[in-house]
């Protein structure tokens, strides 16, 4: 017969045994804190360098190395729990993907940035991110989401008194309305944004709005208003500093010619065709120049016919 197993007894360790004594040397704790702080500073410096290099590549249009460096910086800032820097990198990544027309990823990073901005309570960052999301969803064809985000961006700009932000939101909101086919409402929003751009002296945005507004009036077949916008664009463009965007200028001149011909103003059409022809010749665009010469010939013929018609009318009325 086996004897019963003796009950398990707890093993007691005396508190004063050397094996369980915890060192209480303050110098060791201070040393550990210095090591941790040094590591954190090293991480922060490394992340900052990645961000700086990523932005440099982005400015040069080198998107692949920029993306790699920015994602490294983002992961590092996440490890450190630095939400302010996370938000900055997230918005930069959103803009990078927007620039390369990858709007799904642009919207994804935009949503991540918006969450962080809300956690931080950063109204300016929220306003900027909402506008980015509105533009991304407009390109994705989700106009209802675009309208919601852009409307929130406008509301936030008004709330914080951000006049440039309000101007940009009105301009972007007009693009959404135009994409939805609400052309008249788009023209009203463009006009409001144009007034703000003029007041703020924002030449770049003013040029963009004048072109968009001219296109909108052309769609509405309000040719006189379209001509006014396009000619104001040409005046502002000519009087400003910096390199001339010949591609956009030529596009505006083409629209100006169409609007002038639509109202039978052949003199105006000829002036703009001659301007366009001089740019084409300067750029060595022989094909474009030949096409413009044909347009000029037709305009001169139409002008002569119009003058003859006027003379005949005057002769018959005598």
Secondary structure, 3 states (H helix, E strand, C coil): CCCCCCCCCCCCCCCCCHHHCCCCCHHHHHHHHHHHHHHHHHHHHHHHHHHHHHHHHHHCCCHHHHHHHHHHHHHHHHHHCCHHHHHHHHHHHHHHHHHCCCHHHHHHHHHHHHHHHHHHCCHHHHHHHHHHHHHHHHHCCCHHHHHHHHHHHHHHHHHHCCHHHHHHHHHHHHHHHHHCCCHHHHHHHHHHHHHHHHHHCCHHHHHHHHHHHHHHHHHCCCHHHHHHHHHHHHHHHHHCCCCCCHHHHHHHHHHHHHHHHHCCCHHHHHHHHHHHHHHHHHCCCHHHHHHHHHHHHHHHHHHHHHHHHHHHHHHHCC
